[in-house]
């Protein structure tokens, strides 16, 4: 939460007789942001696991499939593919 959002909550705490609709709206908005962040992190996790699964070599004589995958057009065309927004 931002400092302004926290201040708003504290202001409402000091005036318990006020309508709490604004507090609920503020929390609902913040919950929405958290849900979005969790979804984005889940996508990033899946993408990183996919990249990690490409590495089966244990020596340095084979080209790194992870680095090759990062250089493909798919990875370059989709910035969100690796968590970049």
C-alpha positions in Angstrom: 0.0 0.0 0.0 1.1 3.5 -0.6 1.7 6.0 2.2 -1.3 8.0 1.1 -3.5 4.8 1.3 -2.2 4.1 4.8 -2.8 7.7 5.8 -6.4 7.4 4.5 -6.9 4.3 6.6 -5.5 6.0 9.6 -7.7 9.0 9.1 -10.7 6.8 9.1 -9.6 5.1 12.3 -9.6 8.5 13.9 -13.2 9.1 12.8 -15.0 5.9 13.5 -18.4 7.5 12.8 -17.6 8.0 9.1 -18.9 5.7 6.4 -16.4 3.0 5.7 -17.3 2.6 2.0 -14.1 4.4 1.1 -12.0 2.1 3.3 -13.6 -0.9 1.6 -13.0 0.6 -1.9 -9.4 1.2 -1.0 -8.9 -2.3 0.2 -10.7 -3.8 -2.8 -8.5 -1.8 -5.1 -5.4 -3.0 -3.3 -6.6 -6.6 -3.3 -7.0 -6.3 -7.1 -3.4 -5.1 -7.5 -2.2 -8.1 -5.4 -4.3 -10.5 -7.5 -2.7 -9.1 -10.6 0.8 -9.3 -9.2 0.3 -12.9 -8.2 -1.0 -13.8 -11.6 2.0 -12.1 -13.3 4.4 -13.8 -10.9 2.8 -17.2 -11.6 3.3 -16.7 -15.3 6.9 -15.7 -14.7 7.4 -18.8 -12.6 6.1 -21.0 -15.3 8.3 -19.3 -17.9 11.4 -19.7 -15.8 10.6 -23.3 -15.0 10.2 -23.9 -18.8 13.6 -22.3 -19.4 15.2 -24.3 -16.6 13.8 -27.5 -18.0 15.7 -26.9 -21.2 19.0 -27.5 -19.5 19.9 -31.1 -19.4 23.6 -30.9 -20.2 26.1 -31.1 -17.4 29.2 -30.1 -19.4 30.2 -27.0 -21.2 30.7 -28.5 -24.6 27.0 -28.2 -25.5 25.4 -24.8 -26.3 23.3 -23.6 -23.4 19.7 -24.2 -24.4 18.5 -21.6 -21.9 20.5 -18.9 -23.4 19.5 -20.0 -26.9 15.8 -19.9 -25.9 16.3 -16.3 -24.6 17.7 -15.3 -28.0 14.7 -16.6 -30.0 12.2 -14.4 -31.6 9.5 -15.5 -29.2 11.4 -14.3 -26.2 12.3 -11.0 -27.9 8.8 -10.4 -29.2 7.0 -11.0 -25.9 8.6 -8.8 -23.1 6.1 -10.1 -20.6 7.3 -13.6 -21.4 10.1 -13.1 -18.8 8.2 -10.9 -16.4 9.0 -7.6 -18.1 6.0 -5.3 -18.4 
